[in-house]
């Protein structure tokens, strides 16, 4: 099993979070913008590239807020397990940004949306633990504390 680093953008504005809406045959899931780090690329470079591709804008990358480690099984091939480490950075979009699909949206991405804080308990996320991370992020917007969320914890 390979370990894959991904950089994700935590974009908060007025108790809302910018997210990607992904549509699958049997469900709709929400996730943060961002993606895999390429060889020779820093995490912040990966995040800036992925945000341009997925949400159609440049982001200013702030401090690292969460490191989330987990294993993901393929729905089509359950024996295939991917070990992922997500580095979630606090980011900002331009003040006049309106959610759009970027020029190279993520697989299954159908929309870029602002999610209200109250919606966080109603939606399904990928990875599944992301909802709890987002609720924590909104509660602790005053200060930046790095949290490591290991596979077992």
Secondary structure as UniProt FT lines:
FT   STRAND          3..13
FT   TURN            14..15
FT   STRAND          16..23
FT   STRAND          28..31
FT   STRAND          33..36
FT   TURN            39..40
FT   HELIX           43..55
FT   STRAND          59..73
FT   TURN            78..79
FT   STRAND          81..93
FT   TURN            95..96
FT   TURN            103..104
FT   TURN            107..108
FT   STRAND          109..116
FT   HELIX           117..121
FT   TURN            128..129
FT   HELIX           130..139
FT   STRAND          147..149
//
